[in-house]
């Protein structure tokens, strides 16, 4: 629930273009991160879900932060 003066259209601008197939959820410790591929070697954090309030203050898990990845295919 959002309590804001920002119009709904501004908050959700472009959400129709994003599909679930573009997103990946992964667990890091007790956090659940939603990631979007930004390049072949990077993922961008879209959102964080955690029961620990300090996780939301950690800049390493902030939305928009880029994570370098290495793909492993057995």
Beta strands, then each sheet from edge to edge (+ up, - down):
strand 1: 23-28
strand 2: 31-39
strand 3: 42-49
strand 4: 66-68
sheet 1: 1+ 2- 3+ 4-
end
